[in-house]
């Protein structure tokens, strides 16, 4: 691995310290606080009876998973206005990405007619908030849906594969993983990658911030992401195993 002077002293392929705390809030059906370095995202799952109207109109079987995303006013160094009413365009785009990513981890047709709402609230932001929301949101969902399984509904396997996400980028031309804010603000490329445990891609969001980069460089970043997401999924499994749950 090529050496690079990252501002926190990490290696190019080194994740920030990560901690997943299940059951952080008592009331939701599933709750997780995910800390990734100085980024902290609270993921709470609410399960409601019924499905969206479009599912009924299409006579679609199963349930639905959707997500919300918001950043607290002082999650950043300067206060941002609280989102009231219609979310900002950025928040809408992120919550759709989180929802798509999480739906890939479950067999929706195997669910009863319910809607799982995953609320992802950024308590403190230092880069990688959307990827942290995906990683923490999966664990919170697994906890919530396990409660249904314990009650005998659904009656067949709903878990497809664990899902996690990470950011990768280019710093001084070198691929790096898990960018914090200081790195993200000067990176030559910034890409968010979602994968499952088999290393299959679920979503890629990215851009060259300055100069275009080659497909060879992209493949290097994808390989970095694959290794990092493997680490994250192992941590997800450990957090669930501590609760006596397996996925």
N, C-alpha and C positions, 0 to 999 in steps of 0.2 A: 504494500500500500504506500503510495506516494505521501511523503510528509508535507505538512502545510502548517503554517502558524495561524491556528484559529484563535479567536480572542479569548476563549475559555480554556485553551490548552488541550482541546480534544483532538484525537486522530480523525482523519477524514471520514472513516467509517464508524465512528464512535457516537452512540446515542447519548443524550443527556440522561442524568439519573431519572428513573421513572418509578412512580409509586401509584398503585391502584388500591383505593380504599373502598371496598364494597359496604353497602348499608350506611352510607354517609348521612342520608336523611331517612327518618323512620317511616314516613307516610307513603311514599311511592311504592309501587309494586316492585320496582327495581331501582337502585340508586348507587352511583359510583362517583367518587371524586378521583380524577386522574391528574397527577402532577408529572409534568415532563419538564425537568429543569425548573425554571421560574414560571412556566405556563401552568395554569390550574383551570380545569374545566369540570364543572359539575353536570353529570348526566342523570336525569331522572325519567323514569318510564311510568306512564299512566296507561292503563288498559281500560278501554271503554267498549261497551256492547254496541254492535252495529258496525257497518262499513260505509265508506263514502257512497254518495248517491250514484256516481258513475258505475260502481260495481254492481249495484242493484239493477241499474238500467241495462247492463250487459249480462245480467244473470251470472256474474263471475262468482266462482266458488272460493271459499276460504276467507282469510282476513287480510289486513293491511297494516303496513308499518310506515309511519311518517315521522318527520323530525322538525323541530324548531331550533333556532340558533339566535343567541343574543349576547352582546357584550355589555357587562355592567359599566356604568358611567366612569368609574375610576379603575377599570381594569387596565388602563394604560396610564402613562405618565401625566398626560393632560386629560381633563374630563371631557367626555363626549356626551352629547345629549342622549337621554334615555329614549329608546325607540317606543313610541306610543302610536297606536293605530297601525298604519301600513308600515311594514319593515323597510329598511333601506334596501336598495338593489343588491348590495354586497351580501347582506344577511339572507335575502331570499335565495340568491345563487348558492350560498353555502349550505343552507338548510336542505335544498333540493339535492345537493351532492351527498350530504350525510344520509338522507333518506334512501337514495339510490344504492348507496354503498351497503347500508344495513340490510336492505331487502335481499341483497345477493347472498346473505348468510343464512337465510331461512326458507323453508318450503311454505310459501304463503298459502297454497291450496290445502295444506294439511292443518292450517289454523281454523278454529271456529270463527264465526262471523264477528270478529272484534277488530278494533283499531288500536294499535299500539302507538302512542305519541311519545317520542323521545325528545325531551327538553334539554338542550345543551346550552348551558350558561357559562360564559367565560368570566371567571372571578378575577383572573390576572393573566395578562397577555404578554408573552415574550417570544412570539413566533410559533407557528405550527398549531394554531388553535383549532382549525377545521380537521386536521388529521388527528389531533388528540380527541376531538369530539367523536370521530368515527371509532377510534380504538376503545375509548371508554364507553361509548354508546352501545357497542356490541356486548360488553360485559353486563351492562345494566339490563339490556334486553334479554340476555340469557338467563339472568336471575329472575326477571319478571315472568318469562314464559315457562320457566321451570315450575313456578307456582301453579300454573295451569296443568302441567303434566302431572304434578302430584295429586291434583284433583280429578285426574282421568280425562281431561279434555284439553288438548286434542288426544286422540287415541292412536296416533302413529307418529313416527319420527319427524320432527320439525326442523332439526338442526342440519344444515347442509355442510358448512365449513366455517370455522372462525374467520373473521374479517378484521383487518387492521390497516392503518394508513401511516405514511411518513412523508416528509418533505425531503427533496434532494435538490442540489443546485451546483452551480459552478462558482468557485471563489479563486480568483487569480488563475483561471483556466483549469482548476483541479476539481473533479467531482467530490462533493461532500454530502453528508447525510444529516438530517435533523437540524435545519438552520434555525438559530435563534434570531431575535429581531435585529441585532447588530449585524449579523451576517446577511440576513435577508435583505436589508436595506442597501447593501452594496454588491450583492451577488450579480453575476453576469447571466444567470439563468435561475429560474425558480419553478420547480415542478412538484405537484402533489400527486402521490401514487397510492392507490388502494389495491390490495391483493388479498387473496384467501390463503389458507394454509398450504395449498398445493402450489403456490407461487403463480397462480393464474391472475391475470390482470382484470380488475373490475372497473377502474377508472384512472385516467391520466389527465391532469390539468397542468398546463405549463406554458411557459413562454421564454424566449430569449430576451432578456432585459436590455441588452446592448447589441452585441454582434451575434449573428447566427452561429449555431453549433452543428457539428456533424452527427450523422446517425451512429457512428462509432462512439462518440461521447455520450449520446443518449443511451446506448446499450450499457455503457459503464455505469451510468446513473441508475438504470433499471436493475442492474446486478447489485448495486449498493442497497437499493430499496428492498430487493428480495431478501437479502441477508438480514436487514434491520427489521423487516416485518416478521420474519421468522422468530426473531428475538421477542418482539412485542406479543406475538401469539403465545409463545411459551409463558410469558408473564401473565397474559390473560388467563391461561389455563391454571396457573398456580393460584391466582386470585380466586377462581371459581372452586378449585379443589379445596381451598381453605374453608369453603362453605359446604363442602361435601357434594359439590356439583361436578358433573363431567359433561363435556360437549363433544 
